Amino acid sequence: MAKISEMTKHRGFPSGMPGTGIQFTIRRGNPRGVTPIKTLPRRARPGSAEHRVDAAFLHALWHHFGPDPFERGNLDAARLNLLFGREVLPASKEFDPMSYEAMLVINEKLARENFPEAFDDVMEV
């Protein structure tokens, strides 16, 4: 059996979108290897259900980490990939997309433009 990489578990971070089955975190590392972080095209239009999920994830990121760099840890790669390269950026030039220890940071200016609702104190889902 393959060795599973260690990862930080972000205690208190929401596990997913309530009532949808969409996850924001993973429970354990992938035994087949770390899922890489990469920019994926976002097809969700403002007001769509998928846009609300992206906004809810960004809301959780902002209210958990704020403007400070944060470790990828147990954050779901599929959700990060939809924001990566735009609202979420590598925190350093040494970014390793295949590492649970990779450091990320929220691009606050663009995130506020694309998802203003994510910065409200309370977000209705």
Phi, psi and omega in degrees: 000138182292147177285130179272129180297144175288149177211152176287134174258121183278092180297136179088351178281136181301138182284339180180186180277119183305134175076009184239337186082002178276127184263148175254338181229162174246154183277325183212162179294156180284121181294342178270003180120160182290132175289125184290150173270127180207159179284125174246146177295140178257121182259354183290130176268148176308135181094344180283163179299319181295323176297321179296322178295314178300318179295320179295321178295315178296321176302314179296317178300311183296315184282346176266319186248335183065211183279358184280150174299148181221154179278140178305309177051230184267018176288138185293125182298322181300318179289316179299320183299330180285342178253342187294139180086353178231276183280336177237129185234160172297142181275348180209166178290338181274023183299128177247106184294348181257019183240136173290345180268001180303138180263134181236165177211148178278131173278087190301318182300308181290322180298320178293327177292313186277331183222064183301328181294338180291343183259000174292153178299319179234135179241121177282129179245000000 
